[in-house]
Amino acid sequence: MCDVYYYNQSDTDEDVVFVEKVLRLIETQKNTKEITLIKVFENKRSGRELLKIIKESNFKDYMLFNSVKSLGLNDLELKNFLERLISKGNVVVFKDSVVPIEKQIQKEFNKNFLIGLHYSISILSRKNKNVLNQPSVGRPSIQYPDNWEECYKLWKDKKITSKEFLDKVGLKRATFYNLLTEYRKTN
């Protein structure tokens, strides 16, 4: 017998199809119908319920999540929860993973998958990149106009003025100088 914990941060977006698919796969793999589904909903981002189910569970149990993001608000929280799950020995299944569910429910594969995920987050967070919250802050960076190289060479050789350069590439003055600074740094 084993318990299957379905942790979700909202009781409104429960994914019944995902849960049923995982349950069927576990039944087939373990050749048993003795599976208890425990649904845990946590509307607050405290993670108390998640900590509670990690403590309650044992190495035979499975934990289902809609997303890796369910484990934490930032990389540090995510790493901490992953460490707990790895040490506990639970099989953890993420709906949004690129790894097929059939692979994720295999205990030995799952442990390596979680260790790899933890390692990736550790490396990327050291490079000061947030793995979970990908959207960048601020305005999107502007692309160099198609004729930038040509106009830059003319301007550099003093064959055209800055004003003519601006007119040819069709940029505003501040944008032009920002791109110029960036261009000089990279070339």
C-alpha positions as CSV (number, residue, x, y, z in Angstrom):
1,M,0.0,0.0,0.0
2,C,1.2,3.5,-0.7
3,D,-0.1,7.1,-0.4
4,V,-0.2,9.5,-3.2
5,Y,-0.2,13.2,-2.2
6,Y,-1.5,15.7,-4.7
7,Y,-0.3,19.2,-3.6
8,N,-1.9,22.2,-5.3
9,Q,-1.8,25.8,-4.3
10,S,-5.4,26.4,-5.4
11,D,-8.5,24.2,-5.0
12,T,-10.0,25.7,-8.2
13,D,-7.4,24.4,-10.8
14,E,-7.2,20.8,-9.8
15,D,-6.1,18.6,-12.7
16,V,-8.2,15.5,-12.5
17,V,-6.8,14.0,-15.7
18,F,-3.2,14.3,-14.6
19,V,-3.9,12.8,-11.2
20,E,-5.9,9.9,-12.7
21,K,-3.2,9.2,-15.2
22,V,-0.5,9.0,-12.5
23,L,-2.7,6.8,-10.3
24,R,-3.3,4.3,-13.2
25,L,0.5,4.2,-13.9
26,I,1.3,3.6,-10.2
27,E,-1.4,0.8,-10.0
28,T,0.2,-0.9,-13.1
29,Q,3.7,-0.5,-11.9
30,K,3.1,-1.7,-8.3
31,N,0.4,-4.2,-9.4
32,T,-2.0,-3.1,-6.7
33,K,-5.2,-1.2,-6.2
34,E,-4.3,-0.3,-2.6
35,I,-3.5,3.4,-3.2
36,T,-4.7,6.2,-1.1
37,L,-5.1,9.6,-2.7
38,I,-4.5,12.5,-0.3
39,K,-5.3,16.0,-1.8
40,V,-3.7,18.9,-0.1
41,F,-4.6,22.5,-1.1
42,E,-2.8,25.5,0.2
43,N,-4.0,28.9,-0.8
44,K,-1.3,30.7,1.1
45,R,2.3,30.7,0.0
46,S,3.7,29.7,3.4
47,G,4.5,26.1,2.4
48,R,3.3,24.8,5.8
49,E,1.1,22.2,4.3
50,L,3.9,21.1,2.0
51,L,6.2,20.7,4.9
52,K,3.6,18.7,6.8
53,I,3.0,16.2,4.0
54,I,6.8,15.8,3.5
55,K,7.1,14.9,7.2
56,E,4.0,12.5,7.1
57,S,5.1,10.7,3.9
58,N,7.5,7.8,3.7
59,F,9.8,6.5,1.0
60,K,7.0,4.4,-0.6
61,D,4.8,7.4,-1.2
62,Y,4.4,9.6,-4.3
63,M,3.9,13.3,-4.5
64,L,2.2,15.0,-7.4
65,F,2.6,18.7,-8.3
66,N,1.2,20.7,-11.2
67,S,4.4,22.7,-11.5
68,V,8.0,22.9,-10.1
69,K,7.0,26.4,-9.1
70,S,4.7,24.9,-6.5
71,L,7.7,24.1,-4.3
72,G,8.8,27.6,-3.7
73,L,8.7,31.3,-4.4
74,N,12.4,31.5,-5.3
75,D,15.4,29.3,-6.1
76,L,16.4,28.9,-2.5
77,E,13.0,27.7,-1.3
78,L,12.8,25.3,-4.3
79,K,16.3,23.9,-3.5
80,N,15.4,23.4,0.1
81,F,12.2,21.5,-0.7
82,L,14.0,19.4,-3.3
83,E,16.6,18.5,-0.7
84,R,13.9,17.4,1.7
85,L,12.2,15.3,-1.0
86,I,15.4,13.7,-2.1
87,S,16.5,12.8,1.4
88,K,13.0,11.4,2.1
89,G,13.1,9.2,-0.9
90,N,9.6,10.1,-2.3
91,V,8.8,9.7,-5.9
92,V,8.0,13.2,-7.1
93,V,6.0,13.8,-10.3
94,F,5.6,17.2,-12.0
95,K,2.9,17.8,-14.5
96,D,4.8,20.6,-16.3
97,S,8.0,18.6,-16.7
98,V,9.4,17.8,-20.2
99,V,10.1,14.3,-18.8
100,P,7.2,11.9,-19.5
101,I,5.2,10.9,-16.4
102,E,5.9,7.2,-17.2
103,K,9.6,7.9,-16.7
104,Q,9.1,10.1,-13.6
105,I,7.3,7.4,-11.6
106,Q,10.2,5.1,-11.9
107,K,11.9,5.3,-8.4
108,E,15.6,5.2,-9.5
109,F,15.1,7.5,-12.4
110,N,13.1,9.9,-10.2
111,K,15.8,10.2,-7.7
112,N,18.4,11.1,-10.4
113,F,15.9,13.5,-12.0
114,L,15.4,15.4,-8.7
115,I,19.2,15.5,-8.1
116,G,19.7,16.9,-11.6
117,L,16.9,19.5,-11.1
118,H,18.5,20.5,-7.8
119,Y,21.9,20.7,-9.4
120,S,20.6,22.8,-12.3
121,I,18.9,25.3,-10.0
122,S,22.1,25.5,-7.9
123,I,24.3,26.3,-10.9
124,L,21.9,28.8,-12.5
125,S,21.2,30.6,-9.2
126,R,25.0,31.0,-8.7
127,K,25.1,32.7,-12.1
128,N,22.5,35.1,-10.6
129,K,19.7,33.9,-12.8
130,N,16.3,33.0,-11.3
131,V,15.2,29.7,-12.8
132,L,11.6,29.9,-11.7
133,N,10.7,33.5,-12.6
134,Q,12.0,33.8,-16.1
135,P,10.3,37.1,-17.2
136,S,12.7,40.0,-17.3
137,V,12.0,43.2,-15.6
138,G,11.7,46.5,-17.5
139,R,11.3,47.2,-21.2
140,P,12.4,44.7,-23.8
141,S,15.8,45.5,-25.3
142,I,15.8,47.1,-28.7
143,Q,17.3,45.3,-31.7
144,Y,20.0,46.9,-33.9
145,P,18.5,48.3,-37.1
146,D,19.4,46.4,-40.3
147,N,21.7,49.1,-41.6
148,W,23.5,49.7,-38.3
149,E,26.9,48.2,-39.3
150,E,27.0,50.2,-42.5
151,C,26.1,53.4,-40.8
152,Y,28.4,52.8,-37.9
153,K,31.4,52.4,-40.2
154,L,30.5,55.6,-42.1
155,W,30.1,57.5,-38.8
156,K,33.3,56.0,-37.3
157,D,35.2,57.2,-40.4
158,K,33.6,60.6,-40.0
159,K,31.9,60.4,-43.3
160,I,28.5,61.2,-41.7
161,T,27.5,63.1,-38.6
162,S,25.7,61.7,-35.6
163,K,22.5,63.5,-36.7
164,E,22.8,61.8,-40.1
165,F,23.4,58.4,-38.4
166,L,20.3,58.9,-36.3
167,D,18.2,59.8,-39.4
168,K,19.5,56.8,-41.4
169,V,18.8,54.2,-38.7
170,G,15.6,55.8,-37.6
171,L,16.3,55.9,-33.8
172,K,15.7,58.5,-31.2
173,R,18.8,60.2,-29.7
174,A,18.7,58.4,-26.3
175,T,18.1,55.0,-27.9
176,F,20.9,55.6,-30.4
177,Y,23.4,56.4,-27.7
178,N,22.3,53.4,-25.5
179,L,22.8,51.1,-28.5
180,L,26.1,52.8,-29.3
181,T,27.4,52.2,-25.8
182,E,26.3,48.5,-25.9
183,Y,27.8,48.0,-29.4
184,R,31.1,49.4,-28.3
185,K,31.2,47.1,-25.3
186,T,30.6,44.0,-27.4
187,N,32.8,44.9,-30.4
